Amino acid sequence: MQTMTGMRKDFIASHLRSQYNRLRSVIQNIESDDMLDGYAQESLKQIEFNLRHIRKICENN
């Protein structure tokens, strides 16, 4: 198992934080509207895609 460089850690942490913030926004939207609208559904798909991409980057470390 290899260790990550500082730059790689920062890159991954930054991208994970971005997905976390987007997910928080979706949650707030769902809680305020009390429904899962098109914005929320598309955002969840994009978040899922991005998390898969981040996971693959971590695996290829």
N, CA and C of each residue as an Amber inpcrd file, in Angstrom:
protein
   183
   0.8420000  -1.1810000   0.0000000   0.0000000   0.0000000   0.0000000
   0.8830000   1.2390000   0.0000000   0.6080000   2.1530000  -0.9070000
   1.3800000   3.3780000  -1.0190000   0.7310000   4.4850000  -0.1990000
   1.5590000   5.4270000   0.2420000   1.0030000   6.5810000   0.9450000
   0.7390000   7.6960000  -0.0580000  -0.1840000   8.5540000   0.2820000
  -0.5370000   9.6550000  -0.6010000   0.3690000  10.8510000  -0.3490000
   0.6580000  11.5630000  -1.4150000   1.4180000  12.8010000  -1.2710000
   0.5000000  13.8790000  -0.6960000   1.1040000  14.9150000  -0.1560000
   0.3190000  16.0100000   0.4100000  -0.5980000  16.6530000  -0.6100000
  -0.0900000  16.8220000  -1.8330000  -0.8960000  17.4460000  -2.8840000
  -2.0830000  16.5690000  -3.2370000  -1.8720000  15.2610000  -3.2970000
  -2.9550000  14.3270000  -3.6320000  -4.0060000  14.3300000  -2.5180000
  -3.5510000  14.3540000  -1.2660000  -4.4890000  14.4220000  -0.1360000
  -5.3360000  15.6850000  -0.2280000  -4.6850000  16.8060000  -0.5200000
  -5.4130000  18.0730000  -0.6400000  -6.4290000  18.0180000  -1.7730000
  -6.0280000  17.4350000  -2.8920000  -6.9090000  17.3010000  -4.0510000
  -8.1460000  16.4770000  -3.6940000  -7.9150000  15.3300000  -3.0790000
  -9.0260000  14.4420000  -2.7220000  -9.9070000  15.0870000  -1.6600000
  -9.2940000  15.6670000  -0.6370000 -10.0700000  16.3200000   0.4220000
 -10.9090000  17.4570000  -0.1420000 -10.3370000  18.2300000  -1.0420000
 -11.0670000  19.3440000  -1.6550000 -12.2700000  18.8410000  -2.4490000
 -12.0830000  17.7860000  -3.2250000 -13.1860000  17.2470000  -4.0200000
 -14.2530000  16.5890000  -3.1440000 -13.8330000  15.9130000  -2.0990000
 -14.8160000  15.3350000  -1.1700000 -15.6020000  16.4320000  -0.4730000
 -14.9150000  17.4960000  -0.0680000 -15.5920000  18.6240000   0.5800000
 -16.6170000  19.2580000  -0.3630000 -16.2530000  19.3560000  -1.6260000
 -17.1610000  19.9150000  -2.6250000 -18.4310000  19.0690000  -2.7430000
 -18.2820000  17.7520000  -2.7660000 -19.4350000  16.8630000  -2.8540000
 -20.2740000  16.9320000  -1.5810000 -19.5980000  17.0420000  -0.4490000
 -20.2940000  17.1890000   0.8370000 -21.1490000  18.4570000   0.8350000
 -20.5760000  19.5570000   0.3760000 -21.3240000  20.8220000   0.3350000
 -22.5030000  20.7400000  -0.6200000 -22.3050000  20.1000000  -1.7460000
 -23.4050000  19.9450000  -2.7040000 -24.5100000  19.0590000  -2.1190000
 -24.1210000  17.9990000  -1.4330000 -25.0940000  17.1140000  -0.8020000
 -25.8580000  17.8470000   0.2920000 -25.1660000  18.6740000   1.0670000
 -25.8520000  19.4870000   2.0860000 -26.8930000  20.3980000   1.4510000
 -26.5480000  20.9600000   0.3010000 -27.4810000  21.8190000  -0.4160000
 -28.7170000  21.0410000  -0.8620000 -28.5050000  19.8310000  -1.3580000
 -29.6270000  18.9780000  -1.7810000 -30.5070000  18.6490000  -0.5770000
 -29.8810000  18.3110000   0.5410000 -30.6410000  17.9850000   1.7500000
 -31.4810000  19.1770000   2.1810000 -30.8930000  20.3640000   2.1780000
 -31.6370000  21.5690000   2.5570000 -32.8010000  21.8090000   1.6060000
 -32.5690000  21.5800000   0.3170000 -33.6210000  21.7510000  -0.6770000
 -34.7610000  20.7820000  -0.4230000 -34.4340000  19.5390000  -0.1370000
 -35.4560000  18.5200000   0.1280000 -36.2290000  18.8650000   1.3990000
 -35.5100000  19.2780000   2.4450000 -36.1720000  19.6040000   3.7110000
 -37.0890000  20.8160000   3.5900000 -36.6770000  21.8110000   2.8090000
 -37.5010000  23.0160000   2.6990000 -38.6920000  22.8170000   1.7660000
 -38.5150000  22.0240000   0.7120000 -39.5980000  21.7970000  -0.2470000
 -40.3990000  20.5460000   0.0510000 -39.8550000  19.7060000   0.9240000
 -40.5200000  18.4690000   1.3200000 -40.8210000  17.5690000   0.1300000
 -39.9040000  17.6170000  -0.8710000 -40.0730000  16.7410000  -2.0260000
 -38.7380000  16.5660000  -2.7360000 -38.6490000  15.5540000  -3.5540000
 -37.4410000  15.2770000  -4.3140000 -37.6890000  15.7410000  -5.7490000
 -37.2530000  16.9670000  -6.0530000 -37.5210000  17.5300000  -7.3790000
 -36.4100000  17.1730000  -8.3640000 -36.5190000  17.6770000  -9.5720000
 -35.5490000  17.3800000 -10.6190000 -34.1430000  17.8240000 -10.2660000
 -34.0240000  18.9900000  -9.6180000 -32.7170000  19.4880000  -9.1910000
 -32.0590000  18.4960000  -8.2510000 -32.8000000  18.0220000  -7.2830000
 -32.2560000  17.0900000  -6.2900000 -31.8520000  15.7770000  -6.9530000
 -32.6890000  15.2710000  -7.8130000 -32.3830000  13.9970000  -8.4760000
 -31.1300000  14.0940000  -9.3420000 -31.0330000  15.1460000 -10.1260000
 -29.8550000  15.3210000 -10.9830000 -28.5980000  15.5620000 -10.1500000
 -28.7450000  16.3270000  -9.0890000 -27.6060000  16.5830000  -8.2150000
 -27.1150000  15.2950000  -7.5740000 -28.0310000  14.4560000  -7.1230000
 -27.6430000  13.1820000  -6.5120000 -26.9270000  12.2820000  -7.5080000
 -27.3810000  12.2730000  -8.7530000 -26.7070000  11.4850000  -9.7840000
 -25.2890000  12.0030000  -9.9980000 -25.1470000  13.3130000 -10.0660000
 -23.8290000  13.9070000 -10.2970000 -22.8950000  13.6740000  -9.1100000
 -23.4260000  13.7880000  -7.8980000 -22.6320000  13.5270000  -6.6980000
 -22.1560000  12.0800000  -6.6960000 -23.0460000  11.1660000  -7.0160000
 -22.6830000   9.7470000  -7.0660000 -21.5690000   9.5060000  -8.0870000
 -21.7100000  10.0940000  -9.2590000 -20.6990000   9.9610000 -10.3040000
 -19.3530000  10.5020000  -9.8250000 -19.3820000  11.6790000  -9.2180000
 -18.1520000  12.3090000  -8.7450000 -17.4900000  11.5040000  -7.6330000
 -18.3010000  10.9410000  -6.7250000 -17.7360000  10.1180000  -5.6560000
 -17.0880000   8.8560000  -6.2080000 -17.6880000   8.2660000  -7.2230000
 -17.0840000   7.0940000  -7.8610000 -15.7280000   7.4560000  -8.4620000
 -15.6890000   8.6190000  -9.1010000 -14.4480000   9.0930000  -9.7110000
 -13.3690000   9.3080000  -8.6350000 -13.7390000   9.9220000  -7.5320000
 -12.7970000  10.1500000  -6.4320000 -12.3100000   8.8150000  -5.8760000
 -13.2080000   7.8650000  -5.7250000 -12.8280000   6.5360000  -5.2300000
 -11.8210000   5.8740000  -6.1540000 -12.0310000   5.9780000  -7.4490000
 -11.0980000   5.3960000  -8.4120000  -9.7310000   6.0610000  -8.3180000
  -9.7140000   7.3540000  -8.1100000  -8.4380000   8.0610000  -7.9370000
  -7.7140000   7.5180000  -6.7080000  -8.4570000   7.3080000  -5.6340000
  -7.8650000   6.7670000  -4.4080000  -7.3310000   5.3510000  -4.6230000
  -8.0660000   4.5510000  -5.3680000  -7.6390000   3.1750000  -5.6310000
  -6.3690000   3.1360000  -6.4760000  -6.2280000   4.0980000  -7.3580000
  -5.0680000   4.1340000  -8.2590000  -3.8900000   4.8680000  -7.6560000
  -3.9860000   5.1820000  -6.3990000  -2.9250000   5.9140000  -5.7190000
  -1.6780000   5.1770000  -5.8490000
